[in-house]
Amino acid sequence: MRDAVETQWIDLDGSGRFQAYLALPPARKGPGIVLFQEIFGVNAHIQAVARQYALDGFVVLAPDLFWRQEQKVQLGYAGDDMARALAMMKQLDGGELEADCRAAAQALRDRAETTGQPIASLGYCLGGRLAYLSASMGLVDAAVAYYGGGIHDQLDRAASITCPMLFHYAENDGNIPLTAVEKVRETMGSRADVFVYPGATHGFNCWDRGSYDPPSAVSAHGRTLSFLAGHLFSA
């Protein structure tokens, strides 16, 4: 019996050659999701999230965004790994990240498994901001941002967004105050749904972190699936 989800690392060509983690659904075809990592790389958690959405019927591609510094780096959430993740994030170049977003979205659209199907972007923290930026660049047909850091400082890009968006925020996020969330809500208006999870903190979706909050994670995942089903499967 074959595995329900088939996974592999594949090569992408953008401003250079880099890799992405691909997860195919049981049907081996369907709508696509570009899954953007946190600052910890395409680690065990992100790979598990890719498989989770593949089981839900999506072709998922998670590009390695730190490839210029170290290919396929996988980091934890505390101590030296946290310090290393923060240092690597500071070395990222905005233009290069956008080039990687374009390369990943195009690679996903070009795959035989997504032929004729729409695609979405979905990301966490750093990846949440990239999901938003991908929408602003017209790369995707829908976008989901989990506690995307810095989105409220790039709301000048919102005018370019024509696809539907979904935002998930934690009530007690030390990096994203509720005033920033309200700026996003007001700017996006009817183009987006914005949810704030009471009592949750940054990283509430990640079951490997101390901030994991199962009720918030389950609720957000359910809303995300409903959103993606409505905008991708029915497209």
PASE-801754 format. One record per residue: residue number from 1; residue in one letter; chain; x, y, z of N, C-alpha, C in turn. Coordinates in pm, whole numbers. Each point is the difference from the previous one (the first is absolute). Layout:
N
(lumdo NUM "a" "A" (X Y Z) (X Y Z) (X Y Z));
...
This chain:
235
(lumdo 1 "m" "A" (85 -120 0) (-85 120 0) (89 125 0));
(lumdo 2 "r" "A" (-29 92 -89) (81 121 -7) (-34 95 114));
(lumdo 3 "d" "A" (94 90 35) (-25 100 101) (-107 97 -47));
(lumdo 4 "a" "A" (-85 45 91) (-106 93 -37) (58 130 -55));
(lumdo 5 "v" "A" (111 44 60) (66 124 -43) (140 -34 -48));
(lumdo 6 "e" "A" (33 46 -118) (134 -21 -55) (80 128 15));
(lumdo 7 "t" "A" (121 -8 54) (82 119 23) (138 -15 -63));
(lumdo 8 "q" "A" (58 113 -37) (137 3 -50) (50 144 -3));
(lumdo 9 "w" "A" (131 15 -1) (61 130 -26) (20 14 -150));
(lumdo 10 "i" "A" (-37 117 -54) (18 23 -143) (80 128 -22));
(lumdo 11 "d" "A" (59 12 -116) (78 119 -35) (-89 107 -61));
(lumdo 12 "l" "A" (28 125 36) (-66 117 -59) (104 91 -61));
(lumdo 13 "d" "A" (-39 77 -100) (90 97 -61) (-61 139 14));
(lumdo 14 "g" "A" (70 85 73) (-41 139 13) (116 89 -32));
(lumdo 15 "s" "A" (45 76 99) (122 78 -16) (122 -89 23));
(lumdo 16 "g" "A" (-26 -126 23) (101 -104 18) (-74 -131 18));
(lumdo 17 "r" "A" (73 -108 6) (-66 -130 17) (-12 -30 149));
(lumdo 18 "f" "A" (-124 -26 42) (-23 -38 139) (-104 -110 4));
(lumdo 19 "q" "A" (-38 -45 120) (-88 -115 12) (-127 33 77));
(lumdo 20 "a" "A" (-97 -87 -16) (-127 14 70) (-51 -139 35));
(lumdo 21 "y" "A" (-73 -8 109) (-59 -125 47) (-139 -13 -62));
(lumdo 22 "l" "A" (-22 -105 -75) (-126 -22 -71) (-77 -114 66));
(lumdo 23 "a" "A" (-129 25 27) (-88 -104 54) (-121 -14 -91));
(lumdo 24 "l" "A" (-21 -120 -52) (-110 -26 -91) (-114 -69 74));
(lumdo 25 "p" "A" (-125 38 -30) (-116 -58 69) (-28 -142 -47));
(lumdo 26 "p" "A" (-91 -69 67) (-32 -138 -40) (-40 -13 -147));
(lumdo 27 "a" "A" (-70 99 -54) (-40 -4 -141) (115 33 -93));
(lumdo 28 "r" "A" (112 48 56) (120 39 -75) (-26 120 -94));
(lumdo 29 "k" "A" (-107 72 26) (-28 122 -74) (-100 83 80));
(lumdo 30 "g" "A" (-8 130 -31) (-95 85 68) (46 144 -1));
(lumdo 31 "p" "A" (-74 89 66) (44 139 13) (132 7 76));
(lumdo 32 "g" "A" (73 110 -17) (132 11 60) (8 96 117));
(lumdo 33 "i" "A" (94 -25 88) (33 91 110) (151 21 2));
(lumdo 34 "v" "A" (43 126 -9) (140 33 29) (6 25 150));
(lumdo 35 "l" "A" (72 -85 71) (8 5 146) (131 69 41));
(lumdo 36 "f" "A" (-13 115 65) (119 76 38) (35 -23 147));
(lumdo 37 "q" "A" (124 -33 22) (56 -35 130) (3 117 98));
(lumdo 38 "e" "A" (22 -35 127) (40 97 101) (151 23 -16));
(lumdo 39 "i" "A" (61 65 99) (143 27 -8) (84 -122 34));
(lumdo 40 "f" "A" (-64 -115 19) (71 -120 44) (24 -99 -114));
(lumdo 41 "g" "A" (-23 46 -122) (24 -83 -116) (-116 -93 -30));
(lumdo 42 "v" "A" (17 -80 -103) (-100 -103 -33) (32 -119 89));
(lumdo 43 "n" "A" (-33 19 129) (37 -99 101) (-108 -107 12));
(lumdo 44 "a" "A" (13 -84 103) (-93 -112 16) (-144 48 11));
(lumdo 45 "h" "A" (-21 114 67) (-137 50 15) (-57 45 -133));
(lumdo 46 "i" "A" (75 78 -77) (-50 47 -129) (-24 -117 -95));
(lumdo 47 "q" "A" (88 -98 4) (-22 -119 -83) (-127 -73 42));
(lumdo 48 "a" "A" (-27 -5 129) (-122 -64 48) (-123 80 -43));
(lumdo 49 "v" "A" (9 133 3) (-111 83 -46) (-25 -23 -148));
(lumdo 50 "a" "A" (108 -14 -78) (-15 -28 -143) (-76 -132 -21));
(lumdo 51 "r" "A" (36 -101 76) (-68 -129 -11) (-146 11 47));
(lumdo 52 "q" "A" (-22 81 103) (-136 20 51) (-91 58 -109));
(lumdo 53 "y" "A" (47 103 -68) (-83 60 -105) (-6 -89 -124));
(lumdo 54 "a" "A" (102 -79 -23) (-7 -96 -110) (-109 -104 27));
(lumdo 55 "l" "A" (-10 -46 124) (-106 -93 35) (-138 62 -20));
(lumdo 56 "d" "A" (-6 134 9) (-127 70 -23) (-29 19 -148));
(lumdo 57 "g" "A" (94 -43 -88) (-29 2 -142) (78 100 -82));
(lumdo 58 "f" "A" (99 66 62) (76 103 -70) (139 -48 -40));
(lumdo 59 "v" "A" (49 52 -111) (140 -18 -39) (79 111 69));
(lumdo 60 "v" "A" (90 -37 90) (65 98 86) (149 9 -33));
(lumdo 61 "l" "A" (47 124 -14) (142 24 -30) (54 100 102));
(lumdo 62 "a" "A" (99 -44 78) (61 84 104) (143 35 -40));
(lumdo 63 "p" "A" (24 121 -53) (135 36 -46) (95 27 116));
(lumdo 64 "d" "A" (124 -37 -19) (107 25 97) (47 145 -17));
(lumdo 65 "l" "A" (-38 88 92) (28 143 -14) (139 40 51));
(lumdo 66 "f" "A" (66 -87 73) (134 32 53) (111 -61 -85));
(lumdo 67 "w" "A" (-33 -42 -122) (95 -77 -80) (128 76 -30));
(lumdo 68 "r" "A" (-6 131 -6) (122 77 -29) (99 -4 116));
(lumdo 69 "q" "A" (-49 -29 120) (85 -7 117) (38 -144 35));
(lumdo 70 "e" "A" (-101 -87 -2) (24 -143 24) (-118 -78 -55));
(lumdo 71 "q" "A" (25 -91 -90) (-108 -72 -64) (-68 -97 96));
(lumdo 72 "k" "A" (-133 3 -4) (-86 -91 76) (31 -1 150));
(lumdo 73 "v" "A" (33 115 54) (24 10 144) (-130 -27 74));
(lumdo 74 "q" "A" (11 -71 112) (-115 -31 84) (35 34 144));
(lumdo 75 "l" "A" (-73 97 57) (33 51 132) (-113 -23 99));
(lumdo 76 "g" "A" (39 -3 129) (-97 -7 108) (-41 138 45));
(lumdo 77 "y" "A" (-65 8 116) (-69 123 40) (58 68 124));
(lumdo 78 "a" "A" (117 -42 44) (57 57 122) (152 -3 -6));
(lumdo 79 "g" "A" (63 69 93) (144 -4 17) (78 42 -123));
(lumdo 80 "d" "A" (103 -77 -33) (87 34 -114) (-77 -2 -132));
(lumdo 81 "d" "A" (-96 -91 -12) (-77 -4 -124) (-81 128 -20));
(lumdo 82 "m" "A" (-59 50 108) (-75 125 -10) (92 115 -39));
(lumdo 83 "a" "A" (116 8 61) (95 106 -32) (46 -10 -145));
(lumdo 84 "r" "A" (22 -121 -44) (42 -21 -139) (-111 38 -97));
(lumdo 85 "a" "A" (-123 -36 33) (-113 33 -86) (-16 151 -13));
(lumdo 86 "l" "A" (13 72 110) (-13 146 -4) (112 63 -82));
(lumdo 87 "a" "A" (120 -55 15) (114 52 -77) (-20 -24 -149));
(lumdo 88 "m" "A" (-50 -116 -36) (-22 -31 -141) (-111 87 -58));
(lumdo 89 "m" "A" (-102 25 80) (-108 86 -48) (52 140 -33));
(lumdo 90 "k" "A" (89 52 84) (53 134 -22) (84 10 -127));
(lumdo 91 "q" "A" (48 -113 -49) (81 0 -122) (-84 -9 -127));
(lumdo 92 "l" "A" (-130 -23 16) (-86 -14 -117) (-14 133 -73));
(lumdo 93 "d" "A" (-8 -8 -131) (-18 118 -85) (-142 -2 -56));
(lumdo 94 "g" "A" (-70 113 13) (-139 5 -44) (-19 -32 -147));
(lumdo 95 "g" "A" (86 54 -83) (-11 -27 -144) (24 -145 -33));
(lumdo 96 "e" "A" (97 -61 67) (28 -142 -23) (-115 -88 48));
(lumdo 97 "l" "A" (-62 37 114) (-115 -75 48) (-116 5 -98));
(lumdo 98 "e" "A" (-23 118 -56) (-108 13 -98) (29 -84 -124));
(lumdo 99 "a" "A" (125 -5 -40) (38 -84 -113) (-27 -147 31));
(lumdo 100 "d" "A" (28 -41 123) (-27 -138 39) (-150 -29 3));
(lumdo 101 "c" "A" (-78 99 45) (-147 -17 -1) (-50 -22 -142));
(lumdo 102 "r" "A" (51 81 -93) (-41 -13 -140) (39 -137 -56));
(lumdo 103 "a" "A" (122 -41 29) (48 -129 -52) (-83 -115 55));
(lumdo 104 "a" "A" (-33 5 129) (-78 -108 61) (-141 -4 -56));
(lumdo 105 "a" "A" (-65 115 -11) (-136 5 -52) (-5 -50 -145));
(lumdo 106 "q" "A" (98 42 -80) (2 -43 -140) (27 -149 -11));
(lumdo 107 "a" "A" (93 -48 82) (31 -144 -2) (-122 -83 36));
(lumdo 108 "l" "A" (-78 48 97) (-120 -73 40) (-104 1 -111));
(lumdo 109 "r" "A" (-20 116 -63) (-97 8 -110) (42 -87 -119));
(lumdo 110 "d" "A" (130 -16 -20) (50 -74 -116) (-7 -151 18));
(lumdo 111 "r" "A" (-26 -47 120) (0 -144 24) (-124 -64 -60));
(lumdo 112 "a" "A" (17 -121 -50) (-112 -71 -60) (-111 -26 101));
(lumdo 113 "e" "A" (38 -14 128) (-101 -31 103) (-96 115 27));
(lumdo 114 "t" "A" (36 123 -41) (-87 115 25) (-56 60 -128));
(lumdo 115 "t" "A" (17 -67 -112) (-44 54 -129) (-147 43 5));
(lumdo 116 "g" "A" (-24 124 -36) (-136 52 -4) (-59 32 135));
(lumdo 117 "q" "A" (80 -12 108) (-50 23 135) (55 131 56));
(lumdo 118 "p" "A" (-76 68 86) (52 120 67) (99 -37 109));
(lumdo 119 "i" "A" (75 99 45) (94 -23 110) (-15 110 105));
(lumdo 120 "a" "A" (41 -31 121) (-2 95 111) (138 8 63));
(lumdo 121 "s" "A" (23 106 75) (118 8 86) (-47 -9 144));
(lumdo 122 "l" "A" (84 -65 83) (-32 -17 141) (132 3 76));
(lumdo 123 "g" "A" (5 78 108) (126 7 72) (-16 43 144));
(lumdo 124 "y" "A" (109 -19 75) (2 25 143) (113 98 34));
(lumdo 125 "c" "A" (-33 106 74) (97 101 42) (68 62 -122));
(lumdo 126 "l" "A" (130 -20 -20) (66 44 -123) (-79 -49 -121));
(lumdo 127 "g" "A" (-42 -124 3) (-76 -56 -110) (-136 63 -16));
(lumdo 128 "g" "A" (-60 47 110) (-126 71 -10) (15 130 -77));
(lumdo 129 "r" "A" (109 69 25) (26 123 -76) (23 -32 -147));
(lumdo 130 "l" "A" (69 -108 -30) (24 -37 -139) (-128 -46 -69));
(lumdo 131 "a" "A" (-91 -62 74) (-129 -35 -57) (-74 127 -42));
(lumdo 132 "y" "A" (6 101 86) (-61 130 -30) (67 66 -121));
(lumdo 133 "l" "A" (132 0 -2) (73 62 -111) (-26 -75 -130));
(lumdo 134 "s" "A" (-12 -132 6) (-32 -77 -120) (-134 43 -57));
(lumdo 135 "a" "A" (-96 25 89) (-130 49 -45) (15 138 -63));
(lumdo 136 "s" "A" (83 84 58) (17 136 -53) (70 1 -135));
(lumdo 137 "m" "A" (77 -107 -29) (69 -12 -129) (-84 -73 -104));
(lumdo 138 "g" "A" (-121 -38 37) (-88 -68 -94) (41 -142 -33));
(lumdo 139 "l" "A" (73 -64 92) (53 -134 -27) (-99 -111 29));
(lumdo 140 "v" "A" (-100 29 83) (-89 -105 50) (-146 42 -13));
(lumdo 141 "d" "A" (-87 -97 18) (-144 23 -12) (-69 17 135));
(lumdo 142 "a" "A" (72 -26 107) (-49 19 136) (122 -5 91));
(lumdo 143 "a" "A" (-12 56 121) (116 2 90) (-45 -6 145));
(lumdo 144 "v" "A" (81 -70 82) (-26 -15 142) (127 36 76));
(lumdo 145 "a" "A" (-11 94 94) (116 44 78) (-24 -25 148));
(lumdo 146 "y" "A" (83 -85 59) (-2 -22 144) (103 92 65));
(lumdo 147 "y" "A" (-46 83 92) (84 93 77) (120 49 -81));
(lumdo 148 "g" "A" (-34 60 -115) (104 49 -90) (69 124 53));
(lumdo 149 "g" "A" (125 -13 36) (75 113 55) (28 106 -105));
(lumdo 150 "g" "A" (-28 126 33) (35 111 -87) (-101 34 -106));
(lumdo 151 "i" "A" (-110 -73 -10) (-100 31 -102) (-53 141 20));
(lumdo 152 "h" "A" (-20 38 126) (-56 133 27) (94 113 -41));
(lumdo 153 "d" "A" (127 -32 -25) (95 100 -48) (11 2 -152));
(lumdo 154 "q" "A" (-73 -90 -66) (2 -8 -146) (-140 8 -59));
(lumdo 155 "l" "A" (-84 76 64) (-138 10 -46) (-16 84 -126));
(lumdo 156 "d" "A" (108 65 -42) (-3 68 -129) (-15 -102 -114));
(lumdo 157 "r" "A" (32 -126 28) (-13 -105 -101) (-144 -52 -11));
(lumdo 158 "a" "A" (-83 34 96) (-134 -56 5) (-85 39 -120));
(lumdo 159 "a" "A" (23 118 -55) (-81 47 -113) (14 -91 -121));
(lumdo 160 "s" "A" (110 -74 -6) (25 -88 -115) (-67 -137 15));
(lumdo 161 "i" "A" (-57 -28 116) (-56 -132 26) (-143 -8 -52));
(lumdo 162 "t" "A" (-23 -94 -90) (-133 -21 -56) (-58 -135 39));
(lumdo 163 "c" "A" (82 -88 56) (-50 -131 40) (-48 3 145));
(lumdo 164 "p" "A" (-86 -94 40) (-45 -5 139) (113 -40 94));
(lumdo 165 "m" "A" (-6 53 124) (102 -31 99) (-63 -34 133));
(lumdo 166 "l" "A" (76 -77 78) (-39 -40 135) (118 25 91));
(lumdo 167 "f" "A" (-23 70 111) (106 31 96) (-34 -61 135));
(lumdo 168 "h" "A" (100 -65 62) (-13 -53 135) (102 70 90));
(lumdo 169 "y" "A" (-47 53 113) (88 69 95) (-26 -50 142));
(lumdo 170 "a" "A" (104 9 82) (-12 -32 142) (-32 127 79));
(lumdo 171 "e" "A" (-84 -15 100) (-37 116 82) (120 56 75));
(lumdo 172 "n" "A" (87 -89 48) (112 43 84) (133 -24 -70));
(lumdo 173 "d" "A" (14 56 -118) (122 -15 -79) (94 115 33));
(lumdo 174 "g" "A" (114 -32 59) (95 105 36) (63 69 -118));
(lumdo 175 "n" "A" (-9 -62 -119) (58 59 -120) (-102 77 -85));
(lumdo 176 "i" "A" (-128 -29 19) (-105 61 -82) (-111 51 93));
(lumdo 177 "p" "A" (3 127 37) (-104 53 89) (-135 4 -69));
(lumdo 178 "l" "A" (-106 3 81) (-134 3 -56) (-26 126 -82));
(lumdo 179 "t" "A" (72 107 30) (-14 121 -83) (46 -28 -143));
(lumdo 180 "a" "A" (103 -82 -15) (47 -38 -134) (-103 -87 -71));
(lumdo 181 "v" "A" (-63 -91 75) (-103 -86 -57) (-115 85 -52));
(lumdo 182 "e" "A" (-38 102 77) (-110 86 -43) (36 79 -125));
(lumdo 183 "k" "A" (126 38 -14) (44 68 -122) (-18 -91 -121));
(lumdo 184 "v" "A" (35 -127 17) (-18 -97 -109) (-148 -16 -32));
(lumdo 185 "r" "A" (-82 -14 104) (-143 -19 -19) (-62 119 -75));
(lumdo 186 "e" "A" (34 120 43) (-57 120 -61) (47 18 -144));
(lumdo 187 "t" "A" (126 -30 -25) (55 19 -135) (-56 -102 -98));
(lumdo 188 "m" "A" (-10 -125 43) (-47 -106 -89) (-150 6 -22));
(lumdo 189 "g" "A" (-75 44 97) (-144 13 -16) (-67 -130 -38));
(lumdo 190 "s" "A" (-91 7 -96) (-79 -117 -39) (79 -105 -79));
(lumdo 191 "r" "A" (125 33 -34) (80 -97 -76) (58 -110 88));
(lumdo 192 "a" "A" (-14 13 131) (64 -96 89) (-84 -26 124));
(lumdo 193 "d" "A" (17 -118 55) (-52 -34 132) (118 -2 97));
(lumdo 194 "v" "A" (-18 63 115) (107 11 100) (-52 -58 131));
(lumdo 195 "f" "A" (70 -100 52) (-39 -63 125) (110 17 105));
(lumdo 196 "v" "A" (-42 30 121) (91 11 114) (-38 -107 101));
(lumdo 197 "y" "A" (98 -76 48) (-25 -114 86) (27 36 147));
(lumdo 198 "p" "A" (-106 5 81) (12 44 139) (99 -84 80));
(lumdo 199 "g" "A" (88 69 72) (95 -67 87) (120 -61 -70));
(lumdo 200 "a" "A" (-4 -8 -132) (110 -62 -74) (119 94 -11));
(lumdo 201 "t" "A" (118 -60 -19) (122 77 -20) (62 -38 -135));
(lumdo 202 "h" "A" (106 69 -36) (66 -21 -129) (42 -146 -15));
(lumdo 203 "g" "A" (-26 -57 -118) (38 -138 -26) (-100 -102 49));
(lumdo 204 "f" "A" (-125 43 23) (-98 -91 62) (-31 -122 -85));
(lumdo 205 "n" "A" (30 3 -131) (-31 -116 -84) (102 -112 12));
(lumdo 206 "c" "A" (121 30 47) (109 -99 -5) (2 -89 122));
(lumdo 207 "w" "A" (-28 -129 -21) (-7 -94 112) (135 -32 61));
(lumdo 208 "d" "A" (109 47 -60) (133 -21 57) (45 116 89));
(lumdo 209 "r" "A" (-83 102 15) (39 119 76) (-80 9 131));
(lumdo 210 "g" "A" (61 66 97) (-69 20 127) (-124 87 -14));
(lumdo 211 "s" "A" (-6 78 -106) (-114 89 -23) (-117 -71 -69));
(lumdo 212 "y" "A" (14 -128 -29) (-107 -75 -69) (-128 7 80));
(lumdo 213 "d" "A" (-108 35 -69) (-131 10 64) (-100 -81 -83));
(lumdo 214 "p" "A" (-28 -124 41) (-84 -87 -83) (-135 60 -39));
(lumdo 215 "p" "A" (-77 62 91) (-129 53 -44) (14 104 -111));
(lumdo 216 "s" "A" (99 88 13) (22 102 -103) (48 -64 -130));
(lumdo 217 "a" "A" (93 -95 12) (53 -65 -120) (-109 -75 -76));
(lumdo 218 "v" "A" (-83 -72 71) (-107 -77 -64) (-101 93 -65));
(lumdo 219 "s" "A" (-37 105 72) (-97 96 -55) (55 67 -125));
(lumdo 220 "a" "A" (127 43 5) (61 65 -115) (13 -95 -118));
(lumdo 221 "h" "A" (36 -125 29) (13 -97 -108) (-135 -26 -67));
(lumdo 222 "g" "A" (-105 -10 80) (-132 -21 -55) (-43 116 -88));
(lumdo 223 "r" "A" (26 121 45) (-35 117 -80) (82 6 -128));
(lumdo 224 "t" "A" (126 -41 10) (86 0 -118) (-48 -101 -102));
(lumdo 225 "l" "A" (-36 -118 45) (-50 -102 -93) (-129 46 -67));
(lumdo 226 "s" "A" (-89 59 76) (-125 50 -57) (27 108 -103));
(lumdo 227 "f" "A" (92 90 33) (39 109 -91) (60 -56 -129));
(lumdo 228 "l" "A" (94 -93 13) (67 -56 -118) (-96 -84 -84));
(lumdo 229 "a" "A" (-87 -74 66) (-97 -80 -75) (-92 90 -82));
(lumdo 230 "g" "A" (-41 112 60) (-90 91 -68) (63 72 -119));
(lumdo 231 "h" "A" (131 28 14) (65 81 -104) (87 -80 -97));
(lumdo 232 "l" "A" (35 -122 35) (84 -81 -90) (-77 -116 -62));
(lumdo 233 "f" "A" (-68 -79 81) (-71 -115 -55) (-122 41 -84));
(lumdo 234 "s" "A" (-59 113 35) (-120 42 -74) (32 98 -112));
(lumdo 235 "a" "A" (132 28 -21) (38 99 -101) (-24 -56 -140));
